[in-house]
Amino acid sequence: MTRADGGRRHKRASWITAWFAIDAVVALAPPIYWAADGQTAPILGVPAAVFYFVAVAVCITASIAAAYTAEARNGEAN
């Protein structure tokens, strides 16, 4: 049986996999207690929970961009 990619195997960099795993843990386990306890100090003038979600969004966006760039360098991105 032949492979659709011409027999080539693409190996994803381990740092990309680790970064996405960290993103998943951080995004799926937010500190909800920050919003519930009502005694949070603002970070840069923004409530801590809002700052957390913005920081997570930036981190996930950066990981997607880094993964795309790494794959583009290897000629794997379309």
Phi and psi in degrees as a GROMACS rama.xvg file:
@    title "Ramachandran Plot"
@    xaxis  label "Phi"
@    yaxis  label "Psi"
@TYPE xy
-98.2337  152.556  THR-2
-90.5816  151.085  ARG-3
-67.3952  -24.3377  ALA-4
-94.5422  18.517  ASP-5
79.0685  20.4253  GLY-6
87.3296  -3.23219  GLY-7
-82.1721  140.271  ARG-8
-109.45  130.281  ARG-9
-96.6389  125.181  HIS-10
-103.047  120.918  LYS-11
-77.1922  139.68  ARG-12
-62.6653  138.757  ALA-13
-66.3752  -28.1108  SER-14
-69.348  -29.0087  TRP-15
-68.0413  -45.7759  ILE-16
-61.2504  -43.2448  THR-17
-64.5586  -41.5158  ALA-18
-63.288  -42.4947  TRP-19
-67.1152  -35.1474  PHE-20
-64.561  -42.8062  ALA-21
-64.1274  -41.4922  ILE-22
-57.8074  -43.8627  ASP-23
-63.1188  -44.5698  ALA-24
-64.255  -46.1294  VAL-25
-66.5134  -40.0223  VAL-26
-74.3195  -33.6678  ALA-27
-89.4882  -8.91394  LEU-28
-129.09  61.8883  ALA-29
-73.9012  155.107  PRO-30
-78.5669  78.6115  PRO-31
-60.9573  -28.5779  ILE-32
-60.6208  -22.4228  TYR-33
-59.7887  -44.3716  TRP-34
-75.7985  -28.1384  ALA-35
-81.7044  -33.5138  ALA-36
-79.3507  -22.7429  ASP-37
73.2442  4.06053  GLY-38
-116.676  47.414  GLN-39
-100.471  143.713  THR-40
-88.7251  136.515  ALA-41
-65.6794  146.571  PRO-42
-110.196  117.263  ILE-43
55.8956  33.6624  LEU-44
80.9219  4.1037  GLY-45
-114.901  141.429  VAL-46
-54.4124  145.449  PRO-47
-57.916  -39.863  ALA-48
-64.8841  -41.4178  ALA-49
-66.215  -42.9026  VAL-50
-59.3929  -41.6876  PHE-51
-59.7227  -49.6105  TYR-52
-67.1173  -35.1099  PHE-53
-67.1375  -42.5045  VAL-54
-63.4417  -40.3326  ALA-55
-64.4657  -42.4023  VAL-56
-62.1727  -41.5123  ALA-57
-65.3621  -41.5929  VAL-58
-64.5619  -42.8829  CYS-59
-66.0489  -41.2196  ILE-60
-62.2869  -41.924  THR-61
-63.7571  -37.7986  ALA-62
-68.111  -37.4243  SER-63
-66.0802  -43.4655  ILE-64
-64.2473  -40.8527  ALA-65
-66.4497  -40.4656  ALA-66
-65.1296  -42.135  ALA-67
-62.9897  -43.7132  TYR-68
-63.1074  -42.1994  THR-69
-64.1575  -41.4167  ALA-70
-71.3385  -33.7359  GLU-71
-65.7993  -36.0839  ALA-72
-64.8207  -32.8524  ARG-73
-86.9464  -1.12259  ASN-74
78.5221  19.1982  GLY-75
-93.9244  -22.0127  GLU-76
-80.0646  145.179  ALA-77
